[in-house]
């Protein structure tokens, strides 16, 4: 039997939503500000697609903190994982 991972409550109770990255694969806030991004994350509460912490503006982290939306998934093609910003926990799915 596989050992259960130590997920936080946010990820333990999380189910993938139908929220998908927007057409064009862009950070919504970087586009508004004329900025650049590296990788994208999609908020699983509201669907905002924003840049990761490796990007200069770190919009996804800022959104999670200000909006109180803890879980985001990678919006990168072929990646299937979720991250809890509140508890700093990773989960593949």
Secondary structure, DSSP 4 states (H G I P E B T S, - for coil): -PPPP---HHHHS----S--PPTT---HHHHHHT---S-EEEETTT--EEE-TTSSS-HHHHHHHHHT--EEEE-STT--EEEETTTTEEEE-
